[in-house]
Amino acid sequence: MELGISTFVETTPDVQTGETISHAERLREVVEEIVLADQVGLDVFGVGEHHRHDYAASSPAVVLAAGASLTSRIRLTSAVMILSSADPVRVFQDFATLDGISNGRAEIMVGRGSFLESFPLFGYDLNDYETLFDEKLELLLAIQKSEIVNWTGKHRPAIHNLGIYPRPVQNPLPIWIGSAGSPASAIRTGSLGLPFVLAIIGGVRPLDFVSQVQHYKKSAAEAGYDVSRLPIASHSHGFVAATTPLAIEKFFPSTFARTNVRAIEKGTPPYHRSDYDAACSFEGALYVGDPETVANKIIHLRKHVGIRRFFLHVPHGTMPHADVMESIRLMGTEVAPRVREGVSRFEGNPQ
């Protein structure tokens, strides 16, 4: 069982002071978070791509490369790259470069993304939302498979017998598909035999994603893939502190503020304290609490959904850097050992 951290490198106003951290300072903080995650024995760190004033990481590979030079074992991934508005050649080159710098620890997680700012920024039509992703994933997989590429599509100039460099240390360089829970996405990912990441966030129940995993596995098996060799991961907001009441109170202010900003943007109902408390319950999608509480929720997810990798997404909105670092420390030193022991106990092995 792999445990890790994911972040969107947010630069929202601090709910206590009203101050907004600079992009530069937040980027330096997240490199410190990557280094700490490596030191405390976590397996993977993911950075998401955004193109807004309230996020600092428009180039995850660059951020991860800064962390790669200061770490030795932790795997480094996007979470996610918005492939629909990116050039697959550059995405592969950037992460192959990261793979070289980290000596084989890079991964690419791609998805459609829940934010749309990148489409007009890079000159893409939102009417092509679905076809852009499918076509660009096809090209990315072709580059992953072969050094010399011949490819023709609708949304990008063709590539005729050209080499794509540098080549990564890993062969193949891992490519994961991130999904917010669409059955169609699960089926498509399974048919391609690619690793699958579920974004279990918002007002959902983690066990509701069992059907997505079933769709994924059924599609993969029908396409001839060995389902036992296809990893499934999940990503959920959360926070670890010494006690559960402390974790709940520390994580609430930024989560409340950030979720309500998004509710206004999307035109959805406002977020209330009752929504937060329900999500912090054992059946909810927020992994907030002391190490024992968070570990038990992750073990429960492993038992019933079948994930083999879990990302704790922290922070959600701007939080004090010291609190984030302490949460990462507890995730590595106290949550991860509990999860690995618990999984080993009920499955008879540590995988």
N, C-alpha and C positions, 0 to 999 in steps of 0.2 A: 504494500500500500504506500503510495507516494503522497506526501503532504507538501503544500507550498503556499505562496502568497501571490495575489494579483493586485494590481493598482492601476488607476487611471491617471495618477499624478495630478490630482485636482488642486486648483488654486481658487477655491470659493472663499468668500469673506468669512473670517472667523466669527462664529456665532456669539462668542463672548466679548470680543474686542471690536468687531466690525472691520478689522484690518485685513487686507488681502496680501498674502505672501507673493513675492515676485516669482515669475517663471524660473528664473535662474536659481533662486534659493531652493525652490521645491525640487528642481532637478537634482541639485546636490544632495538634498535630503534623501531622495529615492535611491541614489547610489549607495548611501550609507545603509539604507534598508536592505538592499540586495546583499551587501557585505555581511550584515548581521545575520540574515537568513542563511547564508552559507556557513557562517561560524557556528550557528546553533543546530546545524544538521538537517535543515529542510532540503527537500529534493528539487524544487523548481520555483522559479520566480517569473511572473508574467507582467508585461506592461502593455496597456491598451493604447490604440491610436485614436486621437481626436484632433479636431481643427477648430477649437473654440477658445475664447479668452479665459474660460474657467478650467482649462486643462493645459498642462505644460508639455505633454509628450505627443508631438505630431510625428516623431520619428523613433519608434520603439527600438529599432536595431541600434541606433546611436546610443541611447540610454543604456541598453543592455551591454553594449560593448564597453562602456565605461565601467560597468560592474564586472564584466568578464576579466578585465585586467587586474582586478583586485580580489578575485575569488579563485577557488581551485576545483570545486566539485559540483556546485549547484547548476542545474539545467536552466536555460534562459530562453524564454519564449515571448512572442507577441501574444496579446490577449484582448482584442484581436487586431490583425491588420484588416483594413477595409479594402478587400481585394477588388471590389467592383469599381472603385475609383483610383486604383493603383496600376502601375505597369508591372506585370508579373516578372519581367526580366529584371527590373530593379529590385523587386522584393526578393527574388531568389539571390541576386548578387549581394544584397545587403546582409542577408542571413547566412549566406555561404562565407562572407567575410567575418561575421560574428562567430561562425563555427570554427574558422581558422584561429581567430584570436583566443577563443575559449578552449581550443583543442578538442572539438567534438561535443560541445554541450548546447548547441543551438537547436531550436525548434521554431517552426512557423505555425501559428494558429490563425486561420483566416475565417472571415465571416462577412455577412452583408453589412453589419453594423446597425445600431439603433439610432444613430445620429446621421443627418443628411448633409451637413455642411460641406463635406469633401466633394460632393458631386458638382455643384456649380463652381467650386474653387478650382477643380481640375478639368472643367469643361465637359462634364457628362450630363446626359439627359436622364432625369428621374423616370421617364417613361421606359427606359431601358434597364431598370433596376434588376430584374430577374436575369435577363439575357446577358448583361454585363458580367455578373458573377459566374454564371455557368461557363461562359466562353473563356474568361480569364483563369478560372480554375483549370480548365482543360490545358491552357498554355503552361500554367505553373507546373502541372503534373508532367507535361512533356519535357520541361527543362529539368525537373527532378530526375526523370528517367534517363535522359540522354544528354551528353555534352554537346552534340551537334543536333540542332533543331531545325525541322521543317514544319511550318505551321501556317495556316491561313484561317482568318476569322473575319468577322464583320466590323468590330469596333476598334481594331488595332491593325496597323500595317503588317503585312505578312513577313515571316522570317524564312529565308531560303538558305538552307545549308550553312547556318552560322553557328559558331561556338559560343557558349555562354560561360563566362569566367568571373571570379575564380570558382573552382569546384570545391565542394565542402569536404571536410574530414570524414564525416559520416556519409555512407552510401547505402541507402538513400538518406538525404536530409529529411527528418520527420516533418510531415505536414498534417496538422489536425484541422478539423472543421468545427467551428463554434456555432451553437444554435440556441435560440431562446425557447425552443420546445415545439417547433413546427413538425407535424408528422411527415410532411413532404420532405423537409430537410433531413430528418432521420432516415427516411427511406433512400434518399439520394446518396447520403453519406455511406450508408451500408452497401449500396450497390457498387460504390467505388472502392470499398475495402479500406477506408481511411479511419484513423482514430477520431473519436467523437467527444465533444465537450458540451455539456449542458449548462446554460446560464440559469441557475435556479434562484431567481431573485423576485422581488416584489411580493404581492399578496398571493402567493401560491403555496402549495404544500409540496415538499420534496417528493413524497411518494406518488404524487400525481404524474411524475415523470417516468414511472415504470412502463407505461404504454409506449413512450418514445423509445425506450431501450428495446422493447420487444419489436417495434417496427424496424429499428436499426439492425438488430440481430437477424431477424427474418429475411430482410433484404440482402444482408451480407451472405447469409447461408445460401440463398437462392442464386446469388452471383458466383458461388463456388469458393468463397473465402472461409478460412478456419476461424470461426467466431471466437474461439478461446484465445486467439492471438491478437484480437483487436481490442485495444484499451479504451475504456470509457472514463471520462473525467467530469467533474462538476465544479462550478464556480458560484460562490454565494457570499454576500456581505456578512461581515461578522467582526467580533472584537473579543479579545481574551483579557481578563484582569484577574486579580487575586481572588475576588469573590464575585458571585453572580450579580448581586445588587449593584456593586460598583461598576461592573462591566455594562450593565443595562443603563445606568444613569450617565456614564461617560459617552456611550455611543449614541444616545438618543438625540442630543441637540443638533449635531451635524447631519444625522440621518433624517430627522424631521425637516430641517431647513432644505436640504438637498432634494428630498423626495417631493416636497411641495413646489419647489422651483420647476421640477420636471412635470409635475401635475398641471401647473399653469401653462407650460409650453405645449403639452400634449392635449390639453382640454379635458383632463380626466378629473374625477372627484378628489378633493383635498385629502391629505394624509393626516390621521389623527393618532393620538397617543394610544388609543385602543387598538389601532391597526398594528402599531409597533409592538405592543405587549403581546398580541396574538402571534406575531411573527417570531418573537423571542421564545415562545413556548416550544415544547419538545417536538411538536408536529409542524412548527413554522419554519420559514426559510431564512431566518436570521440566526447565525451561529454565534450567539452572544452569551458569555457567561464565564465561569471559572474553568480551569483546564479540564476538570472531570465532566462538567456539563457539555462543553464543546466536543470533547472526545467521544462521549456517548452518542451525541447526535450524528457525528461523522460515522461511527461504527454502525449505527442504525441505517444510515444511508447506504453504506457498503452492503449490509445484509439484504436490504430490500430493493435497492436500485441496481446494485452491482458495479458501482464505480471502483476504479483502481487508482484514481488520483483525485485529490481534493484541493482546490484553491480557496483559501480564506481571503476574501477581498476586503482590504483595509488600507487606508481609511475610506469612509463614505462621506465625501465632503471634507473640508479642512478640519483636522484635529491637531492638537499639540504633537509635535514630532516625538517628544519623549514618550507620550502615551502610545503612539504607533510602534515605536521601537520596543517598548515593554510588551506589547501584544505579540509582536513577532518573536521576541525572546521566549515568551511563555508557549507560543505555538510550537517552537522547535524543541524546547527543553522539557515541557510537561505534557502538552497535548499529543505531539507526535509519538512519543514512547507509549502512551496509553493506547492510542489507536492501533499501533503496530502490534502490541501485545494482545489487544482485544481481538483483532482480526486473526492473528495467529492461533488464538485459543479456539475460536469457533470454526475456523477453516482447516486447522491442523498444519498450516504453513504460513510464512510471513508475506506471501505475495499479495 
